[in-house]
Amino acid sequence: MTTHTIDTTTIDTTTIDTTAAGTPASAASIAAAEAARTRLDFAKAAPKVFRAIIGFDAAAREGLDPALVELIQIRASHLNHCAYCLHMHTNDARKAGESEDRLHMVAVWREARHFFTEKEQAALALTEAVTLVSDGGVPDEVYARAAAHFDDAELAHVLALIMTINTWNRVALATGKVAGTDERR
């Protein structure tokens, strides 16, 4: 008998060999049940690492406009296909007073520039370049545009924030975090 624990529910995968009608279950439904198993609890398994990321994230945010912080985190989460972080940061942005219009436009900010300031656009472009760094690095023009809108300390914090959200996205994706299950609450 193979069992998997999902939160506090145990699934016996030997009983997932037929559907309710008694016909053989599809390989897809068995695979879905297997995929539903809980993955590593990163915070519990590596608490010092987890706390270090939290500290890095907190330090990165210092001195940055909270609205800009959320826009950066939302855009990186779009690019990384991280539903868990996207859900969390769009909710955080709403709580901070961000408009639904702007939240809907983050993914297509280039086509909706009038929703974002020049500074926000520069940060979003830098977020994309750093997040997708393997696609060609960070182009000089993208870096120069950001440097024109942020002093050195702010730019360093923006870069650090982009690095932290990319780390969080990878933690959430690798450990199978489910959108809508924000444990901070």
Wavefront OBJ file of the C-alpha trace (Angstrom):
o trace
v 0.000 0.000 0.000
v 1.355 3.426 -0.972
v 0.171 6.359 1.111
v 0.797 10.078 0.797
v -0.065 12.715 3.336
v -1.699 15.904 2.107
v -1.885 18.303 4.993
v -3.704 16.025 7.468
v -5.386 13.794 4.864
v -3.850 10.465 3.913
v -4.458 9.102 0.451
v -4.096 5.398 -0.194
v -3.013 5.289 -3.836
v -3.918 1.617 -4.069
v -7.543 2.698 -3.854
v -7.162 5.113 -6.763
v -7.230 2.341 -9.320
v -10.907 2.671 -10.229
v -13.328 5.529 -10.670
v -16.586 5.879 -8.772
v -18.254 3.861 -11.539
v -15.799 1.005 -11.008
v -13.989 1.441 -14.323
v -10.208 1.731 -14.434
v -8.929 5.188 -13.511
v -6.903 7.018 -16.102
v -3.164 7.416 -15.771
v -3.806 11.147 -15.619
v -5.982 10.859 -12.514
v -3.391 8.671 -10.803
v -0.673 11.162 -11.771
v -2.823 14.007 -10.439
v -3.208 12.221 -7.112
v 0.548 11.680 -6.944
v 1.198 15.340 -7.796
v -1.177 16.445 -5.033
v 1.117 15.046 -2.351
v 2.734 17.586 -0.097
v 6.278 18.546 -0.977
v 9.039 19.714 1.304
v 8.177 22.376 3.877
v 11.158 24.591 3.078
v 10.797 26.787 6.175
v 10.857 23.777 8.497
v 13.526 21.834 6.610
v 15.974 24.742 6.319
v 14.934 27.367 8.888
v 18.236 29.285 8.821
v 18.098 29.546 5.033
v 14.433 30.566 5.156
v 15.139 33.270 7.751
v 18.101 34.487 5.674
v 15.841 34.920 2.630
v 13.300 36.777 4.783
v 16.088 39.062 6.024
v 17.362 39.628 2.487
v 13.826 40.443 1.340
v 13.255 42.889 4.219
v 16.584 44.632 3.585
v 15.851 44.875 -0.146
v 12.537 46.674 0.478
v 14.050 49.361 2.708
v 13.527 52.818 1.280
v 11.459 51.667 -1.700
v 7.912 52.775 -2.410
v 5.618 49.904 -1.303
v 3.586 50.193 -4.533
v 6.751 49.813 -6.601
v 7.787 46.801 -4.484
v 4.523 45.036 -5.298
v 4.692 45.896 -9.023
v 8.176 44.380 -9.231
v 7.090 41.267 -7.362
v 3.974 40.865 -9.487
v 5.881 41.199 -12.769
v 8.588 38.714 -11.795
v 5.916 36.285 -10.606
v 4.156 36.597 -13.987
v 7.378 35.834 -15.818
v 8.206 32.879 -13.575
v 4.632 31.527 -13.760
v 4.422 31.497 -9.984
v 0.716 31.510 -9.152
v 1.391 31.308 -5.410
v 3.468 34.520 -5.334
v 1.286 36.266 -7.912
v -1.802 35.666 -5.775
v 0.019 36.815 -2.634
v 1.455 39.996 -4.125
v -1.659 41.097 -5.996
v -3.549 40.769 -2.710
v -0.819 42.715 -0.895
v -0.982 45.407 -3.580
v -4.761 45.699 -3.218
v -4.429 46.023 0.554
v -1.885 48.800 -0.020
v -4.413 50.661 -2.202
v -3.279 49.601 -5.682
v -6.000 49.915 -8.332
v -7.457 46.944 -10.145
v -6.733 48.696 -13.451
v -3.017 48.861 -12.753
v -2.899 45.307 -11.432
v -4.507 44.051 -14.635
v -2.044 46.005 -16.755
v 1.237 44.877 -15.133
v 1.611 41.906 -17.491
v 1.182 44.174 -20.523
v 2.750 47.337 -19.140
v 4.499 48.206 -22.424
v 1.133 48.405 -24.179
v -0.395 50.292 -21.250
v 2.406 52.713 -20.387
v -0.025 55.458 -19.380
v -0.923 53.397 -16.293
v 2.662 53.566 -14.980
v 5.143 56.324 -14.257
v 8.462 56.478 -16.103
v 10.163 55.287 -12.922
v 7.809 52.302 -12.616
v 8.326 51.453 -16.289
v 12.102 51.524 -15.795
v 11.762 49.202 -12.797
v 9.474 46.833 -14.702
v 11.915 46.688 -17.633
v 14.785 45.971 -15.242
v 12.681 43.310 -13.500
v 12.111 41.574 -16.822
v 15.783 41.733 -17.824
v 17.069 40.394 -14.507
v 14.355 37.738 -14.237
v 15.019 36.566 -17.797
v 18.781 37.110 -17.564
v 19.534 33.913 -19.496
v 17.777 35.416 -22.542
v 20.535 37.945 -23.160
v 21.685 39.457 -19.922
v 20.700 42.896 -18.742
v 20.959 45.243 -21.737
v 22.885 48.475 -21.184
v 19.873 50.580 -22.225
v 17.625 48.864 -19.657
v 20.192 49.375 -16.919
v 20.822 53.003 -17.939
v 17.089 53.744 -17.957
v 16.752 52.392 -14.411
v 19.886 54.235 -13.277
v 18.361 57.479 -14.574
v 15.379 57.061 -12.231
v 17.034 55.635 -9.107
v 20.080 56.768 -7.164
v 22.739 54.131 -6.516
v 21.275 53.016 -3.178
v 17.738 52.768 -4.577
v 18.968 50.914 -7.650
v 20.834 48.431 -5.472
v 17.641 47.873 -3.460
v 15.570 47.417 -6.630
v 18.083 44.844 -7.887
v 18.072 43.082 -4.520
v 14.256 43.017 -4.531
v 14.235 41.496 -8.018
v 16.674 38.860 -6.782
v 14.578 38.061 -3.718
v 11.283 37.680 -5.596
v 13.011 35.408 -8.093
v 14.277 33.343 -5.153
v 10.821 33.235 -3.560
v 9.270 32.231 -6.909
v 11.718 29.356 -7.195
v 11.097 28.225 -3.621
v 7.323 28.291 -4.181
v 7.502 26.489 -7.518
v 10.008 23.866 -6.381
v 8.042 23.051 -3.231
v 4.634 23.026 -4.907
v 3.053 25.978 -3.110
v -0.618 26.361 -4.006
v -2.052 29.780 -4.891
v -4.421 31.035 -2.214
v -2.672 29.322 0.689
v -0.567 32.218 1.965
v 0.829 31.019 5.315
v 1.686 34.538 6.504
v -1.813 34.941 7.834
l 1 2 3 4 5 6 7 8 9 10 11 12 13 14 15 16 17 18 19 20 21 22 23 24 25 26 27 28 29 30 31 32 33 34 35 36 37 38 39 40 41 42 43 44 45 46 47 48 49 50 51 52 53 54 55 56 57 58 59 60 61 62 63 64 65 66 67 68 69 70 71 72 73 74 75 76 77 78 79 80 81 82 83 84 85 86 87 88 89 90 91 92 93 94 95 96 97 98 99 100 101 102 103 104 105 106 107 108 109 110 111 112 113 114 115 116 117 118 119 120 121 122 123 124 125 126 127 128 129 130 131 132 133 134 135 136 137 138 139 140 141 142 143 144 145 146 147 148 149 150 151 152 153 154 155 156 157 158 159 160 161 162 163 164 165 166 167 168 169 170 171 172 173 174 175 176 177 178 179 180 181 182 183 184 185
